[in-house]
Amino acid sequence: MSRSTNAGQAQKEIWHNESLAVLDVLVAGAVEEPPRVAPPGSPVAGACYIVAASPTGAWVGHAGQVAAYTAGGWRYVLPVEGMRLLVKSTAVTAAYRAGAWELGVARVATVTVGTNQVVGARGAAVADPAGGGAIDAQARAPIVAILGALRTHGLIAP
């Protein structure tokens, strides 16, 4: 959190209360909307935003940071690798990876439903059916379509 300091940290309770307000915003782990360039005109205390590139107004100099509005004004938090926030307006997750915010991308090793793994690592390439003694064109077309869908969704290699 960045803030200005004064000699002797007079009125320490104010800084303590402001820190708790920012902590409350971050513990909730949610921002109002996708990254935005300018602060909202009438922010509500407790609202949190991701500052987009080339910000304007009160957010100048805080690109990529999390801006939390408190009773004392804007407070800024530098994101750390792996930080995740819910974007309330779109119901997607924003994750801070490699120095940038990534929205709506889920990175997992497997997907398990109940006790059954339904998606794992990408499988090896599977060739379209070809040749054979008896060629069934009616069966071959749906098989090619299924393989195409699996490739499109990244479940098997192209």
PyMOL commands that set and color helices and strands:
alter all, ss='L'
color gray80, all
select helices_A, chain A and resi 7-9+12-28+57-59+137-152
alter helices_A, ss='H'
color red, helices_A
select strands_A, chain A and resi 30-31+48-50+66-70+73-77+84-87+92-97+100-103+111-113+116-119
alter strands_A, ss='S'
color yellow, strands_A
deselect
rebuild
show_as cartoon
